[in-house]
Amino acid sequence: MRTDVANLYVSLFGRAPERDGLGYWVQQMDAGQTIAEVAQSMYDTAPARATYPTYLTNEEIVGRFYSNVLGRTADAEGLAFWTAKLNEGASKGALIARCCPGFQGTAGKQGNSWPVLRC
């Protein structure tokens, strides 16, 4: 779990977690929150607004996820697919939980049939 939370920090904030923050989010997962729920809660924090301002469109958010999480520009098919998921009501946390390379082995365990992005 610590690795999952650390990957979220890098993906959302562009930095390694501090001890207290890491401990807090790991406790949330120990209490039963999924990685997608923790990702959404972290996405909703003020520090995430530096990378993902509230004025971004869903397409721009997906583009930033690709850039920040996968280190590459979104391909047209992936951009369209994930933007549609957000437009249909998927949370940004669910998206980043699928995008983050560190979660590729656990995404299928969360009861969701979305494909996991591969670099």
PyMOL commands that set and color helices and strands:
alter all, ss='L'
color gray80, all
select helices_A, chain A and resi 2-13+19-30+35-43+46-50+58-70+76-87+92-99+101-103+107-110
alter helices_A, ss='H'
color red, helices_A
deselect
rebuild
show_as cartoon
